[in-house]
């Protein structure tokens, strides 16, 4: 998501974090995320502008949650299950890849439908949760922009709520997917962008939100289970 859009759409919980929390991010994550800050905002941050600091915290809300408080994200994911109709629409394959896997919300469905599953996730905290929950899955740290997976390995390359129309990421998804394989994005950013470019877009009835503590709404806003599936077959 673009920096300005991420800042504008930040949930209420952004106020939970401070500039000091950004400095607590792992060095590689800090570099990765700060590279997205527009030059003008960098200059304003260096000058101590409070409005630029607020935009930074807003834009980094999800990154701060994933890396510093992964249990919070995991609790949200558990009350926002993937709709059964989406899972049923995914092909059963021998080799599946989950990109931006989090703590395994989608991964555990792929494990039930695939012989071999690789999960890629940049947050070490979320990877640790996933490994404890799904020990048969090969979970590795990595970014969607540079997937640690060999060319053409995956027959189903999937992601849930993590990706959008980023040219670098889409090239990586295509690179790791075999000919005739399927790329499936669940609740991507801007599904209309994909539809306009020939991807198949399906909207299904969302799963029922599970009972949960009030803090989840106060921190993340009302839960919104995934309801869009965007797919494309890699041409042979």
VOGU-3710 file (C-alpha; in Angstrom, 3 decimals, decimal comma):
1> xxxxxxxxxx> 0,000/0,000/0,000  1,202/3,506/-0,817  2,612/5,429/2,152  -0,077/8,123/2,129  -2,869/5,580/1,776  -1,458/3,482/4,614  -1,299/6,538/6,849  -4,845/7,597/5,969  -6,320/4,141/6,613  -4,530/3,311/9,877
11> xxxxxxxxxx> -6,796/1,741/12,527  -7,291/3,450/15,902  -4,512/1,398/17,490  -1,812/3,480/15,809  -1,884/5,664/18,916  -0,609/2,696/20,916  2,829/3,122/19,310  5,499/5,815/19,582  8,524/6,834/17,548  10,620/4,824/19,992
21> xxxxxxxxxx> 8,772/1,680/18,892  9,882/2,274/15,307  13,470/2,215/16,534  12,745/-1,152/18,203  12,008/-2,815/14,870  14,604/-5,335/13,636  17,268/-3,519/11,630  16,325/-5,118/8,299  12,642/-4,342/8,850  13,454/-0,759/9,857
31> xxxxxxxxxx> 15,483/-0,226/6,675  12,817/-1,861/4,521  9,990/0,276/5,904  11,883/3,575/6,130  12,778/3,210/2,438  9,066/3,757/1,701  8,896/7,145/3,434  8,645/9,990/0,879  11,715/12,293/0,803  9,683/15,301/1,924
41> xxxxxxxxxx> 8,457/13,404/4,980  12,026/12,306/5,736  13,084/15,946/5,792  10,137/16,848/8,017  10,939/13,984/10,391  14,540/15,115/10,647  13,260/18,588/11,529  11,039/17,126/14,255  7,724/17,906/12,581  4,922/16,303/14,669
51> xxxxxxxxxx> 2,586/15,875/11,685  5,232/13,850/9,833  5,783/11,713/12,925  2,064/11,008/13,150  1,966/10,002/9,466  4,936/7,697/10,057  3,257/5,958/12,976  0,019/5,638/11,034  1,763/4,266/7,941  3,757/1,766/10,013
61> xxxxxxxxxx> 0,848/0,566/12,142  0,643/-2,912/10,616  4,423/-3,340/10,520  4,698/-2,364/14,191  1,918/-4,783/15,116  3,315/-7,707/13,080  6,854/-7,352/14,419  6,447/-6,001/17,946  3,082/-7,418/19,030  2,402/-10,437/16,780
71> xxxxxxxxxx> -0,015/-11,954/19,296  -2,382/-9,023/18,694  -2,438/-9,704/14,975  -2,911/-13,412/15,581  -5,974/-12,753/17,738  -7,489/-10,561/15,025  -6,819/-13,200/12,361  -8,546/-15,838/14,474  -11,787/-13,840/14,595  -11,600/-13,083/10,835
81> xxxxxxxxxx> -11,553/-16,597/9,298  -11,232/-17,115/5,570  -14,616/-17,897/4,014  -15,083/-21,641/3,292  -16,156/-20,797/-0,279  -12,752/-19,223/-0,884  -10,895/-22,248/0,447  -12,993/-24,608/-1,679  -12,185/-22,564/-4,775  -8,446/-23,121/-4,314
91> xxxxxxxxxx> -6,986/-26,110/-6,170  -5,614/-29,068/-4,207  -1,968/-29,408/-5,249  1,261/-31,168/-4,321  3,212/-27,954/-3,626  1,689/-24,768/-2,189  3,237/-21,489/-1,104  1,707/-19,011/1,362  3,185/-15,508/1,004  2,887/-13,190/3,989
101> xxxxxxxxxx> 1,578/-16,150/5,961  1,296/-14,449/9,342  0,573/-17,025/12,047  -1,043/-19,448/9,589  -4,654/-18,337/9,052  -4,538/-19,517/5,429  -1,583/-21,871/5,825  -3,459/-24,463/7,846  -6,032/-24,789/5,038  -3,241/-25,219/2,472
111> xxxxxxxxxx> -1,638/-27,884/4,645  -4,861/-29,886/4,597  -5,057/-29,699/0,791  -1,387/-29,994/-0,227  1,461/-32,464/0,203  4,140/-29,826/0,759  3,570/-26,273/2,032  6,068/-23,433/2,350  5,089/-20,334/4,322  7,031/-17,092/3,860
121> xxxxxxxxxx> 6,648/-14,335/6,449  8,946/-11,427/7,404  7,866/-11,254/11,081  9,930/-13,600/13,249  7,292/-13,471/15,975  4,573/-14,615/13,584  6,820/-17,324/12,136  7,381/-18,686/15,631  3,628/-18,837/16,226  3,125/-20,582/12,876
131> xxxxxxxxxx> 5,880/-23,128/13,505  4,406/-24,109/16,867  0,935/-24,379/15,368  1,866/-26,107/12,105  5,126/-28,040/12,584  4,808/-29,850/9,231  4,898/-26,575/7,297  8,293/-25,250/6,161  8,121/-21,677/7,493  10,882/-19,284/6,467
141> xxxxxxxxxx> 11,574/-15,580/6,885  11,382/-13,497/3,739  9,823/-10,595/1,878  7,303/-10,871/-0,929  9,608/-8,702/-3,045  12,357/-11,356/-2,887  10,900/-14,758/-2,115  13,395/-17,407/-0,891  11,832/-20,011/-3,194  13,251/-21,429/-6,413
151> xxxxxxxxxx> 11,782/-20,657/-9,836  8,626/-22,588/-10,702  8,421/-24,512/-7,420  4,842/-23,675/-6,466  1,704/-25,081/-8,053  -0,453/-22,781/-5,918  0,976/-19,449/-4,795  -1,413/-17,812/-2,357  -1,573/-14,802/-0,065  -4,282/-13,591/2,291
161> xxxxxxxxxx> -4,747/-9,882/2,889  -1,080/-9,060/2,420  -0,535/-7,918/-1,168  -1,651/-5,423/-3,766  -0,803/-4,366/-7,324  2,940/-4,039/-6,755  4,861/-4,843/-9,940  7,917/-6,236/-8,135  5,817/-8,512/-5,923  3,677/-9,748/-8,813
171> xxxxxxxxxx> 6,812/-10,643/-10,789  8,059/-12,644/-7,805  4,758/-14,492/-7,487  4,926/-15,385/-11,159  8,584/-16,425/-10,896  8,008/-18,989/-8,155  4,832/-20,384/-9,756  5,139/-23,242/-12,248  3,571/-23,163/-15,713  -0,097/-24,020/-15,361
181> xxxxxxxxxx> 0,033/-23,131/-11,671  -2,351/-20,722/-9,966  -1,684/-17,427/-8,210  -4,467/-16,741/-5,713  -4,765/-13,518/-3,734  -7,356/-13,321/-0,967  -8,558/-9,825/-0,126  -5,780/-8,042/-2,027  -5,628/-4,281/-2,157  -7,520/-2,855/-5,141
191> xxxxxxxxxx> -9,215/-6,005/-6,490  -10,624/-3,885/-9,325  -7,038/-3,301/-10,548  -6,597/-7,049/-10,980  -9,978/-7,506/-12,653  -9,131/-4,811/-15,202  -6,007/-6,793/-16,122  -7,658/-10,129/-16,737  -7,520/-11,733/-13,311  -10,650/-13,591/-12,225
201> xxxxxxxxxx> -12,300/-11,865/-9,269  -14,882/-13,551/-7,069  -16,683/-12,033/-4,111  -18,205/-14,499/-1,644  -20,234/-14,237/1,531  -17,736/-13,593/4,346  -17,345/-16,024/7,217  -19,042/-15,121/10,475  -16,918/-13,021/12,816  -16,040/-15,121/15,854
211> xxxxxxxxxx> -16,856/-13,898/19,386  -14,021/-11,730/20,625  -12,890/-9,213/23,214  -13,837/-5,555/22,793  -10,211/-4,450/22,591  -9,938/-5,929/19,092  -12,534/-3,481/17,755  -10,951/-0,630/19,688  -7,469/-1,417/18,367  -8,113/-2,658/14,826
221> xxxxxxxxxx> -11,627/-1,425/14,110  -14,536/-3,815/13,420  -13,356/-7,223/12,139  -13,850/-7,722/8,408  -13,305/-11,345/7,301  -11,810/-11,830/3,817  -14,405/-11,973/1,036  -12,533/-11,464/-2,260  -10,589/-14,079/-4,216  -8,463/-12,940/-7,138
231> xxxxxx> -6,842/-15,659/-9,270  -4,724/-16,060/-12,354  -3,209/-19,126/-14,012  0,393/-18,841/-15,127  0,447/-19,533/-18,830  2,311/-22,548/-20,120
//
